């Protein structure tokens, strides 16, 4: 059953952009269970398309997509949508790059979850991101 048009317009959209299919599925299941509308992709082009069409208000993105690193991709996402909330999930980034990305306005930086219970952090961060949007 599909949500009605009014509910679809008010759904909170999350875009998960990562090259790891297992991670994308795990995150999609987590966020769908939490009540969000979820889009997943492993493509920088699809990520940009989703941002431009404003189908997602929150993006959970890896440190590299289609050979573009986060240092190049996140500023581009910001230019497409200044109000976008970006959550960076990565394993190994240099401190200077993390500082640069913070200056670009990422909302949160998390390590990629290893154990199932580690995903709870990301669920809480996405929940906090939407709560912050409502308060603004």
C-alpha positions as a printed Julia matrix, in Angstrom:
136×3 Matrix{Float64}:
  0.0    0.0    0.0
  1.35   3.42  -0.94
  1.11   6.46   1.33
 -1.45   9.05   0.29
 -0.23  12.21  -1.43
 -0.53  14.4    1.69
  1.5   11.98   3.81
  4.09  11.66   1.06
  4.55  15.44   1.04
  5.24  15.49   4.8
  7.46  12.4    4.98
 10.97  12.92   6.18
 13.39  11.82   3.48
 16.78  10.23   4.05
 19.22   9.52   1.24
 21.89   6.9    1.93
 24.81   7.25  -0.51
 27.48   4.61  -0.12
 29.35   2.16  -2.35
 28.81  -0.75   0.06
 25.56  -2.54  -0.8
 25.37  -4.26   2.59
 25.72  -0.96   4.42
 23.07   0.69   2.23
 20.6   -2.12   2.93
 21.32  -2.07   6.67
 20.8    1.7    6.82
 17.67   1.57   4.65
 16.12  -1.06   6.92
 17.03   0.96  10.02
 15.59   4.24   8.73
 12.46   2.69   7.2
 11.76   1.01  10.54
 12.15   4.43  12.18
  9.45   5.83   9.84
 11.51   7.72   7.28
 11.2    7.71   3.5
 14.51   6.26   2.31
 16.4    6.38  -0.98
 19.65   4.47  -1.44
 22.33   4.9   -4.08
 25.94   4.13  -4.86
 26.16   6.94  -7.41
 27.28  10.54  -7.03
 25.01  11.53  -9.94
 21.93   9.98  -8.3
 22.87  11.65  -5.02
 23.01  15.06  -6.73
 19.71  14.37  -8.51
 18.01  13.55  -5.19
 19.41  16.72  -3.63
 18.29  18.91  -6.53
 14.8   17.38  -6.51
 14.7   17.78  -2.7
 13.49  14.23  -2.15
 15.69  14.03   0.94
 16.39  16.5    3.71
 19.12  14.36   5.31
 21.98  12.63   3.49
 24.03   9.86   5.04
 27.09   9.71   2.81
 30.36   7.8    2.7
 33.77   9.37   2.31
 33.95   8.38  -1.38
 31.41   7.89  -4.18
 32.27   7.23  -7.83
 35.92   8.08  -7.15
 34.91  11.48  -5.77
 36.09  12.01  -2.22
 34.02  13.73   0.42
 36.23  16.83   0.19
 35.01  17.37  -3.37
 31.48  16.02  -3.1
 30.2   17.67   0.07
 30.87  21.27  -1.08
 29.01  20.41  -4.29
 26.03  19.05  -2.31
 26.04  22.24  -0.23
 25.89  24.38  -3.37
 22.89  22.38  -4.59
 20.98  22.75  -1.31
 22.16  24.98   1.54
 19.53  23.55   3.91
 20.67  19.97   3.45
 21.77  18.07   6.56
 24.83  15.95   5.78
 25.96  13.06   7.95
 29.35  11.72   6.92
 30.07   8.05   7.66
 33.66   6.97   7.12
 36.43   4.81   8.46
 39.61   6.69   7.81
 39.84  10.37   7.05
 42.7   12.68   7.88
 42.15  15.29  10.55
 42.72  18.18   8.08
 40.03  16.75   5.77
 37.57  16.34   8.67
 38.22  19.97   9.67
 37.6   21.08   6.08
 34.34  19.13   5.92
 33.21  20.59   9.24
 33.84  24.05   7.81
 31.68  23.02   4.83
 28.86  22.38   7.29
 28.52  18.65   7.83
 26.05  17.97  10.62
 27.83  14.94  12.04
 30.75  12.62  11.38
 30.45   8.97  12.44
 32.57   5.89  12.03
 31.07   3.14   9.9
 29.14   0.77  12.2
 30.87  -2.54  12.89
 28.37  -4.27  15.19
 24.57  -4.17  14.87
 24.26  -2.06  18.02
 26.55   0.56  16.46
 23.78   1.53  14.04
 21.8    3.03  16.93
 24.11   6.06  16.87
 23.15   6.8   13.26
 19.44   6.37  13.98
 19.73   8.9   16.81
 21.74  11.33  14.68
 19.13  11.27  11.9
 16.37  11.75  14.47
 18.28  14.72  15.93
 18.78  16.2   12.45
 15.04  16.21  11.75
 14.3   17.6   15.22
 16.73  20.47  14.53
 14.98  21.21  11.22
 11.61  21.51  12.96
 13.04  23.94  15.52
 14.45  26.3   12.88
